[in-house]
Amino acid sequence: MKKIGIIGLGMLGNAVALHLLDSGFEVTVYNRTKDKTKQAREKGAKDVTTPKEVAENSELIIIVVKDAIAVKKISFEKDGIIDGRHEKLIVADMSTIDPVESKNITRKFQEHKIHKLDIPVMGGPNVAITGELIMMASGNRESFDHCKNVFEKIANKVFFLGESGVAHSVKLAMNLQITMLALALSEGIILVEKTNVDPKIFLEILNSTYFKTGMSEKKAFKMIDGKFDATFTLVNLKKDISIITSAAKSLGIELPMIKKAEEVYENAIKEGFGEIDYTGIIKYIKKINDLK
């Protein structure tokens, strides 16, 4: 498999496209906002004007868009993926969406004789550019095996999890962890600062225990220094939090902490912090405590 299409050239999609180009794949790209395809185009990607054309030029399409609404739009509306379908085509959705929506989209692709996989990932564009994402995959096993050489180029660990929708459930559970870690670190830093303790000492102690995380070892120091260059924006995490609360409701389960987190992140966006990195939630918590 050598011909790959990428639909959605945001930060993550663009990094995946650039890495696949560097790895020798033929890449066709589509993005609604054309300036976002510039880097991939300059590196040799074929830049087309419709998802249909991506399908016509690809054996595998990787979708990396905002939400399920966007997935359905580029898949099933006029000049969408299904209009360019052919016998060899497989679609893989890297977007973060509700597992129930994922199953419905999979069924609709099947009606058009197209196999669709779920391939959400952990890791941002900084690791996508070097092929070091962590991928969770689900769907048709034969299709997954056929695409495995591409997935193993994108990610250094690939977990096949079973039937359609399962990978998106795990992805949501992972983003729940991210949400809580960012909040816990923010509140811990502010607590020790208020008691005149250097927060870097707090992190040194934390990182000496088994409670440490990648976030506490890396991003937390940037949080203290007020550096919030976005690899995953606060508004994008809030979107995923809302998907988690919606999925919990449809499953009939109560997740009280993520419901509270949704409220906190929503308020942070209202205060103007939406476009910085999600760890910038510390700025909102400082603001409500009248701290600089």
Backbone as JSON, one array per atom type, in Angstrom:
{
  "sequence": "MKKIGIIGLGMLGNAVALHLLDSGFEVTVYNRTKDKTKQAREKGAKDVTTPKEVAENSELIIIVVKDAIAVKKISFEKDGIIDGRHEKLIVADMSTIDPVESKNITRKFQEHKIHKLDIPVMGGPNVAITGELIMMASGNRESFDHCKNVFEKIANKVFFLGESGVAHSVKLAMNLQITMLALALSEGIILVEKTNVDPKIFLEILNSTYFKTGMSEKKAFKMIDGKFDATFTLVNLKKDISIITSAAKSLGIELPMIKKAEEVYENAIKEGFGEIDYTGIIKYIKKINDLK",
  "N": [[0.85, -1.19, 0.0], [0.76, 2.05, -1.06], [-0.37, 4.46, -1.81], [-1.69, 7.12, -0.22], [-4.3, 9.0, 1.2], [-4.95, 12.09, 2.8], [-7.32, 13.7, 4.65], [-8.03, 16.67, 6.04], [-6.0, 18.88, 7.21], [-5.05, 19.96, 9.66], [-3.04, 20.7, 12.59], [-2.25, 18.1, 13.45], [-3.0, 16.38, 11.28], [-1.49, 17.51, 9.21], [1.14, 17.04, 10.12], [1.19, 14.23, 10.09], [0.87, 13.81, 7.33], [3.24, 15.0, 6.32], [5.16, 13.34, 7.45], [4.57, 10.86, 6.25], [5.11, 11.48, 3.59], [7.87, 11.93, 3.8], [8.53, 9.34, 4.3], [8.28, 8.01, 1.95], [5.79, 7.53, 0.78], [3.09, 7.98, -1.57], [1.21, 10.79, -1.43], [-1.98, 12.23, -1.22], [-3.78, 15.18, -0.64], [-6.42, 16.92, 1.07], [-8.0, 19.84, 2.17], [-10.37, 21.98, 3.59], [-9.7, 24.69, 4.07], [-7.43, 26.15, 2.13], [-4.79, 27.12, 2.51], [-3.67, 25.56, 4.46], [-2.69, 23.28, 3.31], [-0.28, 23.85, 2.26], [2.42, 23.24, 3.16], [2.55, 20.42, 2.86], [2.02, 20.21, 0.15], [4.24, 21.54, -0.96], [6.17, 19.73, -0.29], [5.64, 17.68, -1.96], [3.13, 16.48, -2.04], [0.01, 15.66, -3.61], [-2.37, 18.04, -4.16], [-5.75, 18.34, -3.89], [-9.16, 19.27, -4.82], [-11.52, 18.24, -3.79], [-12.96, 15.79, -1.5], [-13.76, 13.55, -2.94], [-11.87, 13.38, -5.03], [-9.63, 12.77, -3.54], [-10.26, 10.17, -2.74], [-10.31, 8.88, -5.25], [-7.63, 8.87, -5.87], [-6.36, 7.32, -3.98], [-5.42, 4.47, -1.94], [-5.77, 4.13, 0.72], [-7.51, 6.23, 2.88], [-6.95, 8.65, 5.29], [-8.72, 10.21, 7.74], [-8.76, 13.27, 9.4], [-10.36, 15.21, 11.11], [-12.52, 17.71, 12.69], [-14.9, 16.77, 14.07], [-17.7, 14.42, 14.35], [-19.69, 15.4, 12.68], [-18.22, 16.74, 10.72], [-16.81, 14.56, 9.68], [-18.9, 13.08, 8.49], [-19.76, 14.9, 6.6], [-17.57, 15.22, 4.76], [-17.47, 12.68, 3.9], [-19.99, 11.72, 2.91], [-21.51, 13.69, 1.63], [-22.1, 15.76, -1.35], [-19.63, 15.21, -3.82], [-18.13, 13.83, -2.01], [-16.23, 11.31, -0.18], [-17.45, 8.83, -0.82], [-18.27, 9.21, -3.44], [-16.02, 8.87, -4.9], [-15.35, 6.27, -4.69], [-13.72, 3.06, -4.96], [-12.67, -0.3, -5.74], [-10.4, -0.99, -4.18], [-10.34, 0.73, -2.03], [-9.9, 1.86, 1.33], [-11.01, 3.36, 4.33], [-9.86, 5.26, 7.06], [-10.46, 6.55, 10.2], [-9.09, 9.06, 12.03], [-9.99, 11.03, 13.62], [-11.35, 12.38, 16.72], [-14.16, 11.07, 17.95], [-17.59, 10.38, 18.97], [-18.18, 7.05, 20.08], [-20.6, 5.75, 19.33], [-21.47, 7.29, 17.17], [-19.34, 6.71, 15.51], [-19.75, 3.99, 14.92], [-22.14, 4.17, 13.49], [-21.3, 5.64, 11.26], [-19.47, 3.86, 10.2], [-21.21, 1.78, 9.42], [-22.62, 3.11, 7.41], [-20.63, 3.53, 5.5], [-20.18, 0.86, 4.87], [-22.51, 0.25, 3.52], [-21.91, 1.33, 1.12], [-20.03, -0.34, 0.25], [-17.44, 0.03, 1.31], [-14.75, -0.44, 3.44], [-14.27, 0.7, 6.74], [-12.09, 1.92, 9.18], [-11.35, 2.63, 12.65], [-8.96, 4.83, 13.9], [-7.92, 6.44, 16.15], [-5.44, 8.46, 17.85], [-2.8, 8.86, 20.29], [-0.77, 11.56, 21.3], [0.82, 14.44, 19.95], [1.33, 16.77, 17.16], [4.08, 17.11, 17.35], [5.18, 14.6, 17.82], [3.99, 13.14, 15.86], [5.25, 13.93, 13.55], [7.55, 12.52, 13.51], [6.72, 9.94, 13.46], [5.93, 8.72, 15.88], [3.56, 8.32, 17.25], [0.94, 6.92, 19.37], [-1.27, 4.44, 18.54], [-4.68, 3.53, 18.5], [-6.69, 1.06, 17.26], [-9.62, -0.1, 15.54], [-12.22, -2.17, 14.08], [-12.75, -3.74, 10.88], [-10.82, -6.63, 10.75], [-9.28, -7.76, 8.68], [-8.98, -5.61, 6.92], [-7.54, -3.9, 8.58], [-5.13, -5.38, 8.88], [-4.26, -5.24, 6.25], [-3.59, -2.57, 6.03], [-1.58, -2.25, 7.83], [1.17, -1.77, 7.48], [1.28, 0.93, 6.9], [0.16, 2.1, 9.2], [2.02, 1.34, 11.13], [4.1, 2.88, 10.37], [3.23, 5.4, 10.96], [2.81, 5.29, 13.73], [4.55, 4.26, 16.71], [3.59, 2.37, 18.37], [0.91, 0.21, 17.98], [-2.34, -0.64, 18.72], [-4.63, -3.11, 18.22], [-8.04, -3.29, 18.77], [-10.5, -4.48, 18.37], [-13.98, -4.58, 17.51], [-15.78, -2.11, 15.51], [-15.85, 1.23, 16.76], [-14.77, 0.74, 19.27], [-12.1, 1.61, 19.57], [-12.43, 4.38, 19.63], [-13.77, 4.67, 22.04], [-11.76, 4.01, 23.88], [-9.94, 6.03, 23.27], [-11.38, 8.29, 24.15], [-11.41, 7.72, 26.88], [-8.7, 7.99, 27.38], [-8.33, 10.73, 26.85], [-9.84, 11.72, 28.89], [-8.13, 11.2, 31.03], [-6.03, 12.98, 30.43], [-7.35, 15.42, 30.72], [-7.95, 15.47, 33.5], [-5.4, 15.27, 34.62], [-4.19, 17.68, 33.79], [-5.76, 19.52, 35.17], [-5.31, 18.7, 37.85], [-2.53, 19.12, 38.14], [-2.45, 21.88, 37.71], [-3.94, 22.89, 39.89], [-2.43, 21.88, 42.0], [0.04, 23.21, 41.64], [-0.77, 25.89, 42.02], [-1.7, 25.75, 44.65], [0.68, 25.23, 46.16], [2.21, 27.43, 45.47], [0.74, 29.48, 46.66], [1.3, 29.02, 49.29], [3.85, 29.85, 49.51], [5.82, 28.13, 48.47], [8.24, 26.99, 46.23], [7.05, 26.08, 43.15], [8.43, 24.4, 41.45], [9.91, 22.81, 43.11], [7.85, 21.33, 44.22], [7.15, 19.88, 41.89], [9.52, 18.45, 41.54], [9.49, 16.76, 43.74], [7.06, 15.39, 43.27], [7.74, 14.11, 40.88], [9.54, 12.31, 41.8], [8.18, 10.23, 42.73], [5.85, 7.42, 42.26], [3.63, 8.62, 41.3], [4.21, 10.32, 39.3], [3.95, 11.64, 35.94], [4.12, 11.75, 32.32], [3.25, 14.28, 31.69], [3.69, 15.7, 34.07], [6.42, 15.6, 34.16], [7.26, 16.97, 31.93], [5.43, 18.96, 30.54], [4.48, 20.34, 32.78], [6.45, 22.02, 33.87], [6.59, 23.98, 31.94], [4.08, 25.02, 32.3], [4.39, 26.3, 34.76], [6.2, 28.27, 33.99], [4.64, 29.73, 32.3], [4.37, 29.09, 29.59], [2.67, 28.29, 26.79], [2.55, 27.14, 24.18], [0.62, 25.88, 21.63], [0.06, 22.49, 21.19], [-2.11, 21.0, 21.34], [-5.06, 22.42, 21.51], [-6.83, 24.22, 24.11], [-9.53, 24.63, 23.55], [-10.01, 22.55, 21.77], [-9.62, 20.32, 23.42], [-11.75, 20.76, 25.17], [-13.85, 20.28, 23.4], [-13.56, 17.51, 23.07], [-14.02, 16.7, 25.7], [-16.72, 17.28, 25.93], [-17.7, 15.38, 24.17], [-17.09, 13.09, 25.63], [-18.8, 13.39, 27.89], [-21.25, 13.28, 26.59], [-21.12, 10.69, 25.5], [-21.05, 9.2, 27.86], [-23.6, 9.73, 28.85], [-25.18, 8.49, 26.87], [-24.45, 5.89, 27.32], [-25.51, 5.44, 29.77], [-24.14, 5.91, 32.15], [-22.66, 7.47, 35.06], [-20.37, 10.02, 35.27], [-19.04, 11.94, 37.31], [-16.8, 13.7, 37.7], [-15.78, 14.43, 35.18], [-17.9, 15.84, 34.18], [-17.83, 18.09, 35.82], [-15.35, 19.06, 35.06], [-15.89, 19.74, 32.41], [-17.45, 22.01, 32.74], [-15.55, 23.73, 33.92], [-13.62, 24.0, 31.87], [-15.21, 25.1, 29.87], [-15.8, 27.6, 30.99], [-13.22, 28.63, 31.04], [-12.72, 28.98, 28.31], [-14.61, 30.96, 27.74], [-13.37, 33.01, 29.05], [-11.34, 33.59, 27.35], [-9.19, 31.84, 26.89], [-9.1, 29.8, 25.04], [-7.55, 29.23, 22.7], [-4.95, 28.68, 23.4], [-2.51, 26.21, 24.55], [-3.91, 23.23, 26.02], [-3.0, 22.89, 28.63], [-2.93, 25.41, 29.52], [-5.08, 25.81, 31.13], [-4.38, 26.34, 33.67], [-4.01, 29.08, 33.72], [-6.58, 30.09, 33.72], [-7.47, 29.13, 36.21], [-5.77, 30.48, 37.89], [-6.69, 33.05, 37.36], [-9.32, 33.09, 38.43], [-8.66, 33.03, 41.04], [-7.51, 35.41, 41.46], [-4.76, 35.61, 40.93], [-1.53, 36.26, 39.52]],
  "CA": [[0.0, 0.0, 0.0], [1.64, 3.22, -1.2], [-1.12, 5.68, -2.1], [-2.41, 7.5, 0.98], [-4.97, 10.29, 1.21], [-5.17, 12.72, 4.11], [-8.36, 14.73, 4.64], [-7.93, 17.42, 7.29], [-4.59, 19.24, 7.4], [-4.75, 20.74, 10.86], [-1.69, 20.44, 13.08], [-1.97, 16.67, 13.47], [-3.08, 15.85, 9.92], [-0.35, 18.01, 8.45], [2.33, 16.32, 10.57], [1.1, 12.86, 9.56], [1.12, 13.89, 5.89], [4.66, 15.27, 6.09], [5.93, 12.14, 7.81], [4.35, 9.84, 5.22], [5.88, 11.92, 2.42], [9.28, 11.64, 4.09], [8.69, 7.88, 4.35], [8.22, 7.48, 0.6], [4.44, 7.27, 0.3], [2.43, 8.96, -2.43], [0.18, 11.38, -0.57], [-2.94, 13.18, -1.77], [-4.34, 15.9, 0.5], [-7.55, 17.85, 0.9], [-8.43, 20.6, 3.33], [-11.31, 23.04, 3.2], [-8.91, 25.92, 4.03], [-6.35, 25.72, 1.24], [-3.42, 27.46, 2.92], [-3.16, 24.53, 5.38], [-2.05, 22.2, 2.54], [0.92, 24.41, 1.63], [3.64, 22.5, 3.49], [2.5, 19.1, 2.23], [2.11, 20.43, -1.3], [5.63, 21.88, -1.28], [6.99, 18.53, -0.1], [5.35, 16.72, -3.02], [1.78, 15.92, -2.0], [-0.97, 16.1, -4.61], [-3.39, 18.82, -3.47], [-6.96, 18.28, -4.71], [-10.21, 20.21, -4.41], [-12.67, 17.56, -3.18], [-12.71, 14.47, -0.94], [-13.94, 12.58, -4.02], [-10.59, 13.23, -5.72], [-8.73, 12.05, -2.63], [-10.63, 8.75, -2.86], [-9.92, 8.38, -6.56], [-6.18, 8.78, -5.95], [-5.82, 6.69, -2.77], [-5.81, 3.14, -1.48], [-6.17, 4.36, 2.11], [-7.76, 7.62, 3.27], [-6.93, 8.94, 6.73], [-9.52, 11.39, 8.05], [-8.34, 13.92, 10.65], [-11.18, 16.42, 11.15], [-12.92, 18.2, 14.01], [-15.94, 16.02, 14.79], [-18.48, 13.48, 13.54], [-20.39, 16.16, 11.64], [-17.25, 16.97, 9.64], [-16.54, 13.25, 9.07], [-20.02, 12.74, 7.62], [-19.81, 15.86, 5.49], [-16.57, 14.92, 3.73], [-17.65, 11.29, 3.47], [-21.24, 11.34, 2.27], [-22.15, 14.76, 0.88], [-21.7, 15.88, -2.75], [-18.18, 15.14, -4.06], [-17.51, 13.22, -0.85], [-15.42, 10.1, -0.38], [-18.18, 7.74, -1.47], [-18.38, 9.49, -4.87], [-14.78, 8.46, -5.54], [-15.03, 4.91, -4.21], [-13.26, 2.03, -5.89], [-12.58, -1.62, -5.1], [-9.28, -1.11, -3.23], [-10.35, 1.83, -1.06], [-10.17, 1.7, 2.76], [-11.05, 4.64, 5.04], [-9.47, 5.16, 8.47], [-10.8, 7.82, 10.85], [-8.21, 9.44, 13.14], [-10.67, 12.06, 14.41], [-11.89, 11.94, 18.01], [-15.62, 11.18, 17.86], [-18.39, 9.5, 19.83], [-18.17, 5.67, 19.59], [-21.87, 5.42, 18.68], [-21.39, 7.94, 15.86], [-18.36, 5.96, 14.72], [-20.41, 2.77, 14.43], [-23.11, 4.57, 12.46], [-20.53, 6.02, 10.07], [-18.95, 2.6, 9.65], [-22.32, 1.1, 8.73], [-22.95, 3.83, 6.17], [-19.57, 3.19, 4.53], [-20.4, -0.52, 4.45], [-23.59, 0.29, 2.53], [-21.28, 1.69, -0.15], [-18.98, -1.35, 0.04], [-16.14, 0.57, 1.73], [-14.36, -0.77, 4.81], [-13.8, 1.86, 7.5], [-11.42, 1.62, 10.45], [-11.14, 3.71, 13.62], [-7.54, 4.85, 14.27], [-7.51, 7.59, 16.96], [-4.05, 8.36, 18.33], [-2.3, 9.7, 21.38], [0.43, 12.25, 20.88], [0.52, 15.59, 19.11], [2.11, 16.92, 15.93], [5.52, 17.02, 17.64], [5.61, 13.2, 17.68], [3.48, 12.65, 14.57], [6.2, 14.27, 12.49], [8.61, 11.49, 13.52], [6.11, 8.62, 13.45], [5.98, 8.14, 17.22], [2.25, 8.32, 17.88], [0.37, 5.67, 19.86], [-2.51, 4.3, 17.8], [-5.7, 2.56, 18.9], [-7.41, 0.74, 16.03], [-10.71, -1.07, 15.62], [-12.94, -2.33, 12.82], [-12.52, -4.98, 10.14], [-9.45, -7.07, 11.0], [-8.59, -7.96, 7.41], [-8.6, -4.28, 6.44], [-6.46, -3.43, 9.46], [-3.89, -6.08, 8.5], [-3.84, -4.74, 4.94], [-3.06, -1.21, 6.2], [-0.69, -2.23, 8.99], [2.47, -1.17, 7.16], [1.13, 2.39, 7.0], [-0.08, 2.45, 10.6], [3.27, 1.17, 11.88], [4.97, 4.0, 9.99], [2.68, 6.57, 11.65], [2.87, 5.1, 15.18], [5.53, 3.26, 17.15], [2.8, 1.3, 19.0], [-0.43, 0.11, 17.4], [-3.15, -1.6, 19.45], [-5.9, -3.46, 17.59], [-8.91, -3.46, 19.93], [-11.73, -5.22, 18.11], [-15.01, -4.11, 16.6], [-15.94, -0.68, 15.26], [-16.24, 2.06, 17.88], [-14.02, 0.45, 20.5], [-10.91, 2.47, 19.65], [-12.85, 5.72, 20.03], [-14.07, 4.61, 23.47], [-10.48, 4.07, 24.6], [-9.4, 7.38, 23.05], [-12.08, 9.19, 25.06], [-10.91, 7.43, 28.23], [-7.35, 8.58, 27.46], [-8.45, 12.18, 26.95], [-10.31, 11.98, 30.24], [-6.93, 11.25, 31.87], [-5.34, 14.24, 30.13], [-8.14, 16.5, 31.33], [-7.81, 15.46, 34.96], [-4.0, 15.56, 34.96], [-3.94, 19.12, 33.62], [-6.41, 20.21, 36.29], [-4.62, 18.37, 39.11], [-1.25, 19.83, 38.17], [-2.72, 23.32, 37.85], [-4.37, 23.19, 41.25], [-1.29, 21.61, 42.89], [1.0, 24.31, 41.49], [-1.33, 27.09, 42.65], [-1.74, 25.53, 46.1], [2.0, 25.4, 46.78], [2.63, 28.83, 45.27], [0.03, 30.31, 47.65], [1.94, 28.8, 50.59], [5.24, 30.32, 49.35], [6.71, 27.03, 48.09], [8.62, 27.01, 44.82], [6.32, 24.97, 42.51], [9.36, 23.47, 40.82], [10.22, 21.83, 44.16], [6.69, 20.44, 44.22], [7.27, 18.96, 40.76], [10.66, 17.56, 41.78], [9.01, 15.75, 44.68], [6.07, 14.6, 42.56], [8.41, 13.27, 39.88], [10.33, 11.3, 42.51], [7.24, 9.19, 43.18], [5.18, 6.74, 41.16], [2.53, 9.46, 40.84], [4.68, 11.15, 38.19], [3.44, 11.35, 34.6], [4.82, 12.5, 31.27], [2.85, 15.69, 31.8], [4.36, 16.33, 35.22], [7.86, 15.66, 33.9], [7.57, 17.84, 30.79], [4.6, 20.14, 30.34], [4.21, 21.07, 34.02], [7.45, 23.09, 34.04], [6.16, 25.05, 31.04], [2.92, 25.64, 32.95], [4.92, 27.23, 35.77], [6.84, 29.39, 33.29], [3.67, 30.43, 31.48], [4.59, 28.81, 28.17], [1.52, 27.49, 26.37], [2.5, 26.93, 22.73], [-0.41, 24.85, 21.49], [0.11, 21.26, 20.4], [-3.51, 20.56, 21.41], [-5.62, 23.61, 22.15], [-7.8, 24.07, 25.18], [-10.86, 24.51, 22.95], [-10.13, 21.2, 21.21], [-9.84, 19.37, 24.53], [-13.13, 20.97, 25.62], [-14.72, 19.56, 22.45], [-13.48, 16.09, 23.4], [-14.68, 16.52, 27.0], [-18.16, 17.25, 25.66], [-17.98, 14.06, 23.57], [-17.05, 12.13, 26.74], [-20.02, 13.51, 28.69], [-22.34, 12.79, 25.75], [-21.0, 9.23, 25.42], [-21.45, 8.67, 29.17], [-25.06, 9.81, 28.92], [-25.77, 7.47, 26.0], [-24.16, 4.59, 27.93], [-26.23, 5.34, 31.04], [-23.22, 5.93, 33.29], [-22.42, 8.76, 35.69], [-18.96, 10.38, 35.42], [-19.21, 13.27, 37.9], [-15.65, 14.6, 37.61], [-15.64, 14.98, 33.83], [-18.96, 16.85, 34.05], [-17.32, 19.31, 36.45], [-14.25, 19.54, 34.21], [-16.5, 20.38, 31.24], [-17.85, 23.35, 33.19], [-14.34, 24.53, 34.12], [-13.02, 24.3, 30.57], [-16.13, 26.02, 29.18], [-15.58, 28.92, 31.57], [-11.9, 29.1, 30.59], [-12.89, 29.45, 26.93], [-15.32, 32.24, 27.83], [-12.42, 34.02, 29.52], [-10.39, 33.89, 26.29], [-8.02, 30.97, 26.91], [-9.38, 28.64, 24.2], [-6.61, 28.92, 21.62], [-3.63, 28.27, 23.91], [-2.45, 24.78, 24.87], [-4.89, 22.84, 27.06], [-2.4, 23.07, 29.95], [-3.21, 26.79, 29.9], [-6.17, 25.84, 32.1], [-3.82, 26.94, 34.89], [-4.21, 30.53, 33.65], [-7.96, 30.35, 34.15], [-7.6, 28.88, 37.65], [-5.11, 31.63, 38.52], [-7.54, 34.23, 37.22], [-10.45, 33.06, 39.37], [-8.08, 33.21, 42.36], [-6.86, 36.72, 41.44], [-3.32, 35.43, 40.96], [-0.89, 36.56, 38.24]],
  "C": [[0.88, 1.24, 0.0], [0.88, 4.53, -1.36], [-2.03, 6.03, -0.93], [-3.04, 8.88, 0.79], [-5.11, 10.81, 2.62], [-6.23, 13.8, 3.92], [-8.38, 15.39, 6.02], [-6.48, 17.7, 7.62], [-4.44, 20.27, 8.5], [-3.36, 20.36, 11.34], [-1.33, 18.97, 13.02], [-1.97, 16.09, 12.06], [-1.9, 16.27, 9.06], [0.93, 17.26, 8.82], [2.35, 14.89, 10.06], [1.41, 12.85, 8.07], [2.6, 14.09, 5.59], [5.51, 14.04, 6.39], [5.77, 11.05, 6.76], [5.07, 10.21, 3.93], [7.36, 11.63, 2.6], [9.56, 10.14, 4.05], [8.49, 7.22, 2.98], [6.84, 7.14, 0.07], [4.0, 8.35, -0.68], [1.23, 9.5, -1.67], [-0.67, 12.39, -1.34], [-3.65, 13.85, -0.6], [-5.54, 16.75, 0.1], [-7.81, 18.53, 2.23], [-9.32, 21.73, 2.84], [-10.61, 24.4, 3.1], [-7.6, 25.61, 3.31], [-4.95, 26.05, 1.75], [-2.82, 26.4, 3.86], [-2.51, 23.35, 4.64], [-0.69, 22.62, 1.99], [2.17, 23.58, 1.9], [3.67, 21.13, 2.8], [2.65, 19.22, 0.72], [3.55, 20.7, -1.72], [6.56, 20.69, -1.13], [6.66, 17.44, -1.11], [3.99, 16.09, -3.0], [0.94, 16.46, -3.16], [-2.12, 16.77, -3.87], [-4.63, 18.89, -4.36], [-8.07, 19.12, -4.08], [-11.44, 19.57, -3.79], [-12.23, 16.26, -2.51], [-12.86, 13.36, -1.98], [-12.61, 12.31, -4.72], [-9.56, 12.53, -4.85], [-8.99, 10.55, -2.76], [-10.14, 8.16, -4.17], [-8.42, 8.13, -6.67], [-5.54, 7.98, -4.82], [-6.28, 5.25, -2.6], [-6.32, 3.2, -0.04], [-6.36, 5.85, 2.32], [-7.73, 7.71, 4.78], [-7.65, 10.26, 6.95], [-9.06, 11.96, 9.39], [-9.08, 15.26, 10.74], [-11.75, 16.64, 12.54], [-13.86, 17.26, 14.76], [-16.7, 15.12, 13.82], [-19.23, 14.18, 12.42], [-19.48, 16.37, 10.45], [-16.92, 15.66, 8.92], [-17.64, 12.9, 8.08], [-20.09, 13.66, 6.41], [-18.83, 15.49, 4.38], [-16.72, 13.49, 3.18], [-18.84, 11.1, 2.55], [-21.95, 12.44, 1.5], [-21.59, 14.83, -0.54], [-20.18, 15.98, -2.88], [-17.43, 14.63, -2.84], [-16.76, 11.95, -1.2], [-16.17, 9.05, -1.16], [-18.34, 7.96, -2.98], [-17.12, 9.09, -5.64], [-14.38, 7.04, -5.2], [-14.57, 4.01, -5.35], [-12.95, 0.78, -5.08], [-11.52, -1.69, -4.01], [-9.36, -0.14, -2.05], [-10.7, 1.38, 0.36], [-10.11, 3.09, 3.39], [-10.71, 4.41, 6.5], [-9.67, 6.52, 9.13], [-9.94, 8.04, 12.09], [-8.84, 10.52, 14.02], [-11.13, 11.49, 15.75], [-13.4, 12.16, 17.98], [-16.29, 10.19, 18.8], [-18.39, 8.08, 19.25], [-19.45, 5.26, 18.87], [-21.9, 6.03, 17.29], [-20.44, 7.18, 14.95], [-18.98, 4.7, 14.12], [-21.41, 3.09, 13.32], [-22.42, 4.93, 11.16], [-19.96, 4.78, 9.39], [-20.02, 1.87, 8.85], [-22.66, 1.78, 7.4], [-21.9, 3.59, 5.1], [-19.79, 1.77, 4.0], [-21.52, -0.61, 3.4], [-23.06, 0.62, 1.13], [-20.08, 0.79, -0.45], [-17.57, -0.8, 0.28], [-15.88, 0.16, 3.17], [-13.81, 0.47, 5.49], [-13.23, 1.4, 8.84], [-11.43, 2.85, 11.34], [-9.66, 3.69, 13.99], [-7.18, 6.11, 15.08], [-6.12, 7.36, 17.55], [-3.85, 9.2, 19.58], [-0.97, 10.28, 20.96], [0.08, 13.36, 19.91], [1.39, 15.65, 17.86], [3.61, 16.8, 16.14], [6.04, 15.59, 17.58], [5.08, 12.57, 16.4], [4.5, 12.86, 13.47], [7.34, 13.25, 12.42], [8.04, 10.07, 13.58], [6.08, 7.94, 14.79], [4.66, 8.28, 17.98], [1.95, 6.96, 18.51], [-1.01, 5.56, 19.22], [-3.4, 3.21, 18.4], [-6.57, 2.3, 17.68], [-8.54, -0.25, 16.3], [-11.46, -1.08, 14.29], [-12.64, -3.68, 12.18], [-11.06, -5.41, 10.23], [-8.65, -7.24, 9.71], [-8.12, -6.62, 6.83], [-7.46, -3.71, 7.27], [-5.13, -4.08, 9.07], [-3.35, -5.56, 7.17], [-3.16, -3.38, 5.05], [-1.94, -1.13, 7.24], [0.66, -1.59, 8.7], [2.42, 0.35, 7.24], [0.99, 2.8, 8.46], [1.2, 2.34, 11.42], [4.32, 2.21, 11.48], [4.54, 5.27, 10.73], [2.92, 6.49, 13.16], [3.91, 4.07, 15.56], [4.88, 2.16, 17.99], [1.4, 1.36, 18.42], [-1.18, -0.99, 18.14], [-4.44, -1.86, 18.66], [-6.85, -3.93, 18.68], [-10.23, -4.17, 19.65], [-12.69, -4.49, 17.2], [-15.09, -2.59, 16.51], [-16.42, 0.06, 16.51], [-15.39, 1.9, 19.11], [-12.82, 1.39, 20.66], [-11.28, 3.89, 20.09], [-13.23, 5.76, 21.5], [-12.79, 4.73, 24.29], [-9.85, 5.45, 24.46], [-10.06, 8.38, 23.99], [-11.61, 8.98, 26.5], [-9.51, 8.01, 28.43], [-7.43, 10.1, 27.62], [-9.06, 12.61, 28.28], [-9.12, 12.08, 31.2], [-6.19, 12.57, 31.68], [-6.03, 15.41, 30.82], [-7.87, 16.6, 32.82], [-6.37, 15.78, 35.39], [-3.69, 17.05, 34.86], [-4.56, 19.92, 34.77], [-5.69, 19.95, 37.6], [-3.29, 19.09, 39.23], [-1.46, 21.32, 38.39], [-3.06, 23.66, 39.3], [-3.25, 22.92, 42.26], [-0.28, 22.73, 42.85], [0.51, 25.56, 42.21], [-1.38, 26.96, 44.16], [-0.38, 25.79, 46.74], [2.52, 26.81, 46.6], [2.0, 29.73, 46.34], [0.61, 30.14, 49.04], [3.44, 29.07, 50.53], [6.25, 29.2, 49.14], [7.0, 27.15, 46.61], [7.91, 25.83, 44.13], [7.23, 23.98, 41.81], [9.86, 22.42, 41.83], [9.09, 20.82, 44.28], [6.79, 19.42, 43.09], [8.42, 17.98, 40.94], [10.26, 16.42, 42.72], [8.03, 14.81, 43.99], [6.75, 13.62, 41.6], [9.39, 12.27, 40.48], [9.47, 10.13, 42.97], [6.61, 8.49, 41.98], [3.93, 7.48, 40.69], [2.94, 10.35, 39.66], [4.03, 10.7, 36.88], [4.32, 12.08, 33.58], [4.49, 13.97, 31.34], [3.57, 16.39, 32.94], [5.86, 16.46, 34.99], [8.22, 16.66, 32.81], [6.72, 19.1, 30.78], [4.42, 20.97, 31.61], [5.19, 22.2, 34.25], [7.12, 24.27, 33.12], [4.93, 25.76, 31.62], [3.37, 26.66, 33.99], [5.5, 28.47, 35.12], [5.9, 30.16, 32.38], [3.86, 30.26, 29.99], [3.53, 27.83, 27.69], [1.41, 27.39, 24.85], [1.62, 25.7, 22.47], [0.02, 23.7, 20.61], [-1.29, 20.64, 20.36], [-4.23, 21.64, 22.19], [-6.65, 23.27, 23.22], [-9.21, 23.89, 24.61], [-11.07, 23.13, 22.32], [-10.32, 20.15, 22.3], [-11.26, 19.52, 25.07], [-14.12, 20.25, 24.69], [-14.74, 18.08, 22.77], [-14.14, 15.78, 24.75], [-16.19, 16.43, 26.8], [-18.57, 15.93, 25.01], [-18.01, 12.99, 24.66], [-18.35, 12.19, 27.54], [-21.24, 13.03, 27.9], [-22.32, 11.27, 25.66], [-21.44, 8.59, 26.74], [-22.96, 8.66, 29.31], [-25.71, 8.71, 28.09], [-25.53, 6.06, 26.55], [-24.88, 4.39, 29.27], [-25.33, 5.28, 32.25], [-23.01, 7.35, 33.79], [-20.92, 8.96, 35.88], [-18.91, 11.8, 35.99], [-18.04, 14.22, 37.7], [-15.5, 15.2, 36.21], [-16.74, 16.01, 33.56], [-18.51, 18.17, 34.68], [-16.2, 19.91, 35.6], [-14.81, 20.25, 32.97], [-16.91, 21.82, 31.58], [-16.64, 24.26, 33.33], [-13.73, 24.94, 32.78], [-13.9, 25.26, 29.76], [-15.93, 27.45, 29.69], [-14.23, 29.49, 31.14], [-11.95, 29.63, 29.17], [-13.59, 30.8, 26.92], [-14.41, 33.37, 28.27], [-11.29, 34.27, 28.51], [-9.17, 33.0, 26.22], [-8.12, 29.79, 25.93], [-8.3, 28.25, 23.22], [-5.19, 28.63, 22.1], [-3.66, 26.77, 24.2], [-3.4, 24.46, 26.02], [-4.33, 22.98, 28.46], [-2.53, 24.52, 30.43], [-4.42, 26.92, 30.8], [-5.68, 26.43, 33.42], [-4.02, 28.46, 34.89], [-5.63, 30.9, 34.1], [-8.08, 30.18, 35.67], [-6.88, 29.99, 38.44], [-6.01, 32.86, 38.48], [-8.67, 34.24, 38.23], [-9.98, 33.19, 40.81], [-7.34, 34.54, 42.48], [-5.35, 36.62, 41.61], [-2.76, 35.74, 39.57], [-0.12, 35.36, 37.75]]
}
